[in-house]
Amino acid sequence: MIKNSEPLSMAEALEYIKNEEGETKIVEFIKKFSKLEPKEAKELREQIDSLGIIKIKPEYSIKIADLLPITAEELNKIFVDVTLEEDESNKILEAVKKFK
């Protein structure tokens, strides 16, 4: 039964996956593509949310934590329906640099 619907980064999803036989492939997949530990991903999301940029939806901060963009061009590919100002992009990229 679904109790709560909240977007999570791949790293954060690891906290909710139990280590049972059928789920080891999921864990392996996530670890292969996730660059952060669950705690780091949560911390990065919190830093991005604390920037106070209204344009950033929770889904965007999760994708940023999953992909860790290093350039404004990479970052803008995440924001499909919003255009970021240069200073907004720089703030987000500075937050991401701390986790590289």
C-alpha positions in Angstrom: 0.0 0.0 0.0 1.3 3.5 -0.9 1.4 5.7 2.2 3.2 8.7 0.8 4.2 9.9 -2.6 7.4 11.9 -2.5 10.0 12.3 -5.3 13.4 10.8 -4.4 16.8 10.7 -6.0 18.2 7.4 -6.9 20.6 7.5 -3.9 17.8 8.3 -1.5 15.7 5.4 -2.9 18.4 3.0 -1.6 17.2 3.8 2.0 13.8 2.3 1.2 14.9 -0.8 -0.7 15.3 -3.8 1.5 18.1 -6.2 0.7 16.0 -9.2 -0.3 16.9 -11.5 -3.1 14.8 -10.0 -5.9 15.9 -6.5 -5.1 19.7 -6.9 -5.4 19.5 -6.1 -9.1 17.8 -2.8 -8.4 20.4 -1.9 -5.8 23.2 -2.8 -8.2 21.6 -0.7 -10.9 21.2 2.3 -8.6 24.7 2.1 -7.3 26.0 1.8 -10.8 24.5 5.1 -11.9 24.2 7.1 -8.6 27.2 9.2 -7.8 26.2 10.2 -4.3 25.4 8.4 -1.0 21.9 8.8 0.2 22.9 11.3 2.9 24.8 13.4 0.4 21.9 13.4 -2.1 19.5 14.6 0.6 21.9 17.3 1.7 22.4 18.5 -1.9 18.6 18.7 -2.3 18.2 20.7 0.9 21.0 23.1 -0.3 19.3 23.6 -3.6 15.9 24.1 -2.0 17.4 26.6 0.4 18.6 28.8 -2.5 15.1 30.2 -2.6 14.7 29.9 -6.4 11.0 29.6 -7.0 11.5 28.0 -10.4 13.0 24.8 -8.9 10.4 22.1 -8.4 11.2 19.1 -6.2 11.5 17.0 -9.4 14.3 19.3 -10.6 16.3 19.2 -7.4 16.1 15.4 -7.6 17.4 15.3 -11.1 20.2 17.7 -10.2 21.2 15.3 -7.4 21.0 12.3 -9.8 22.9 13.9 -12.7 25.3 16.4 -10.9 25.5 18.8 -13.9 28.8 20.7 -14.1 27.9 23.3 -16.8 25.0 25.6 -17.3 24.1 23.8 -20.5 23.8 20.5 -18.7 21.7 22.1 -16.0 19.4 23.7 -18.5 18.6 20.4 -20.0 16.9 19.4 -16.7 14.6 22.4 -16.7 12.3 21.7 -19.6 9.6 24.3 -19.0 11.6 27.0 -17.2 14.5 29.2 -18.2 17.0 29.9 -15.5 18.8 33.3 -15.1 22.6 33.2 -15.2 22.9 33.9 -11.5 20.4 31.2 -10.6 22.3 28.7 -12.7 25.6 29.8 -11.0 24.1 29.3 -7.5 22.9 25.8 -8.3 26.2 24.8 -10.0 28.1 26.1 -6.9 26.0 23.9 -4.7 26.7 20.9 -6.9 30.4 21.5 -7.0 30.6 20.8 -3.2 29.4 17.3 -3.9 31.7 16.4 -6.8 
